[in-house]
Structure formats: structure tokens, C-alpha cells
Amino acid sequence: MYEDKTLICKECGNEFTFTAGEQEFYAEKGFVNEPQRCKACRDARKNAARGEREMFEATCASCGGVAKVPFKPREDRPVYCSECFAKMQEEKADDAADDAAAEE
């Protein structure tokens, strides 16, 4: 039903593809206008409007390293660096999978 279209970005002037899948998504959401900017320009525009995020430094409760976080840490809550946080999420997912398997 939909076919890829080549459009010109009004911001940078480069060509970009408005894919059939994107067109279908726009139609489902009720959007009537085609995008006027390429993905890179849309992202840059969103980020410029949002402004710079303030980052705070804290000590990781697991490894003791420096953790940079987008919120002001509180003394009563542990803060983890990105690596330790990812490990904890992975372990939590593994534990949930083990619990689900044990219930079968």
C-alpha cells in the first residue's frame, strides 16, 4: 500500500527516505503532514529544545567508582555506576527467569 518516498530536509537540504513503515505509522497516528526534517535534524532540534542535562557525581555503592547520574543523589539511597547497574539488572532478569522456570 505504501511505498518509500524521498523527501528533502528543510533544515539541512539533504535527501532522506520516508519509509513505507513510517508512512503507515503516521497514518495510524492520524498525522496528515509528511516529515519536513531528516532524522538527524529532528533529533538535533529535540535536543536543543530540551537543553543540557545537569549531571551529578556520586560514589558507586557497589564498586566505589565515580558514577555520573542525572539526578541529585540522596544519602539514604544507593547509587550505582553504569556498569554495576547493568550487572544488577542482568542478575535481576536471570533471577526472574529462574523463578519462572521453578514454577513450571
C-alpha positions as a Markdown table, in Angstrom:
| # | Residue | x | y | z |
|---|---|---|---|---|
| 1 | Met | 0.0 | 0.0 | 0.0 |
| 2 | Tyr | 2.7 | 2.5 | 0.9 |
| 3 | Glu | 6.0 | 3.0 | -0.9 |
| 4 | Asp | 9.2 | 4.6 | 0.2 |
| 5 | Lys | 9.4 | 8.3 | -0.7 |
| 6 | Thr | 12.5 | 10.5 | -1.0 |
| 7 | Leu | 12.0 | 13.9 | 0.7 |
| 8 | Ile | 14.2 | 16.9 | 1.1 |
| 9 | Cys | 15.0 | 18.1 | 4.7 |
| 10 | Lys | 14.1 | 21.8 | 5.1 |
| 11 | Glu | 16.8 | 22.2 | 7.7 |
| 12 | Cys | 19.9 | 20.8 | 6.0 |
| 13 | Gly | 18.7 | 20.3 | 2.4 |
| 14 | Asn | 19.7 | 16.6 | 2.3 |
| 15 | Glu | 17.5 | 13.9 | 0.9 |
| 16 | Phe | 16.0 | 11.4 | 3.3 |
| 17 | Thr | 13.7 | 8.4 | 2.9 |
| 18 | Phe | 10.2 | 8.5 | 4.3 |
| 19 | Thr | 9.8 | 4.7 | 4.5 |
| 20 | Ala | 6.6 | 2.8 | 3.9 |
| 21 | Gly | 6.6 | 1.7 | 7.6 |
| 22 | Glu | 6.9 | 5.3 | 8.7 |
| 23 | Gln | 4.1 | 6.3 | 6.4 |
| 24 | Glu | 1.9 | 3.6 | 7.9 |
| 25 | Phe | 2.8 | 4.7 | 11.4 |
| 26 | Tyr | 1.9 | 8.3 | 10.5 |
| 27 | Ala | -1.4 | 7.2 | 9.1 |
| 28 | Glu | -2.2 | 5.1 | 12.2 |
| 29 | Lys | -1.5 | 8.1 | 14.5 |
| 30 | Gly | -3.6 | 10.3 | 12.3 |
| 31 | Phe | -0.7 | 12.5 | 11.2 |
| 32 | Val | -1.6 | 14.3 | 7.9 |
| 33 | Asn | 1.7 | 16.0 | 7.1 |
| 34 | Glu | 4.9 | 14.3 | 5.9 |
| 35 | Pro | 8.0 | 14.9 | 8.0 |
| 36 | Gln | 9.9 | 18.0 | 6.9 |
| 37 | Arg | 13.2 | 17.2 | 8.6 |
| 38 | Cys | 15.6 | 14.2 | 8.4 |
| 39 | Lys | 16.1 | 12.1 | 11.5 |
| 40 | Ala | 19.4 | 13.8 | 12.4 |
| 41 | Cys | 17.8 | 17.3 | 12.2 |
| 42 | Arg | 14.7 | 16.2 | 14.1 |
| 43 | Asp | 17.0 | 14.7 | 16.9 |
| 44 | Ala | 19.2 | 17.8 | 17.0 |
| 45 | Arg | 16.1 | 20.0 | 17.2 |
| 46 | Lys | 14.6 | 18.0 | 20.1 |
| 47 | Asn | 17.9 | 18.0 | 22.0 |
| 48 | Ala | 18.4 | 21.8 | 21.5 |
| 49 | Ala | 14.9 | 22.4 | 22.9 |
| 50 | Arg | 15.4 | 20.2 | 25.8 |
| 51 | Gly | 18.7 | 21.8 | 26.9 |
| 52 | Glu | 21.7 | 20.3 | 28.6 |
| 53 | Arg | 21.0 | 17.8 | 31.4 |
| 54 | Glu | 22.7 | 18.6 | 34.7 |
| 55 | Met | 24.7 | 15.6 | 35.9 |
| 56 | Phe | 25.8 | 14.8 | 39.4 |
| 57 | Glu | 28.7 | 12.8 | 40.7 |
| 58 | Ala | 28.3 | 10.1 | 43.3 |
| 59 | Thr | 30.3 | 7.1 | 44.6 |
| 60 | Cys | 29.1 | 3.8 | 43.3 |
| 61 | Ala | 27.7 | 1.7 | 46.2 |
| 62 | Ser | 29.0 | -1.5 | 44.6 |
| 63 | Cys | 32.5 | -0.8 | 43.2 |
| 64 | Gly | 33.3 | 2.5 | 44.8 |
| 65 | Gly | 34.0 | 4.2 | 41.5 |
| 66 | Val | 32.6 | 7.5 | 40.2 |
| 67 | Ala | 29.1 | 7.4 | 39.0 |
| 68 | Lys | 27.6 | 10.3 | 37.0 |
| 69 | Val | 23.8 | 10.4 | 37.3 |
| 70 | Pro | 21.1 | 12.8 | 36.0 |
| 71 | Phe | 19.6 | 13.2 | 39.5 |
| 72 | Lys | 20.8 | 14.6 | 42.8 |
| 73 | Pro | 21.8 | 11.6 | 44.9 |
| 74 | Arg | 20.3 | 11.1 | 48.4 |
| 75 | Glu | 22.3 | 9.8 | 51.3 |
| 76 | Asp | 19.6 | 7.2 | 52.1 |
| 77 | Arg | 19.6 | 5.5 | 48.7 |
| 78 | Pro | 22.5 | 3.6 | 47.0 |
| 79 | Val | 23.8 | 4.9 | 43.6 |
| 80 | Tyr | 25.5 | 2.7 | 41.1 |
| 81 | Cys | 27.8 | 3.4 | 38.1 |
| 82 | Ser | 26.5 | 2.3 | 34.7 |
| 83 | Glu | 28.5 | -1.0 | 34.7 |
| 84 | Cys | 27.3 | -2.1 | 38.2 |
| 85 | Phe | 23.7 | -1.0 | 37.4 |
| 86 | Ala | 23.8 | -3.1 | 34.2 |
| 87 | Lys | 25.1 | -6.1 | 36.1 |
| 88 | Met | 22.4 | -5.8 | 38.7 |
| 89 | Gln | 19.7 | -5.6 | 36.0 |
| 90 | Glu | 21.1 | -8.6 | 34.3 |
| 91 | Glu | 21.1 | -10.6 | 37.6 |
| 92 | Lys | 17.6 | -9.5 | 38.4 |
| 93 | Ala | 16.4 | -10.7 | 34.9 |
| 94 | Asp | 18.3 | -14.0 | 35.4 |
| 95 | Asp | 16.6 | -14.4 | 38.9 |
| 96 | Ala | 13.2 | -13.8 | 37.4 |
| 97 | Ala | 13.8 | -16.3 | 34.7 |
| 98 | Asp | 14.9 | -18.9 | 37.3 |
| 99 | Asp | 11.8 | -18.2 | 39.4 |
| 100 | Ala | 9.6 | -18.6 | 36.4 |
| 101 | Ala | 11.3 | -21.9 | 35.4 |
| 102 | Ala | 10.9 | -23.2 | 39.0 |
| 103 | Glu | 7.2 | -22.5 | 39.0 |
| 104 | Glu | 6.7 | -24.8 | 35.9 |
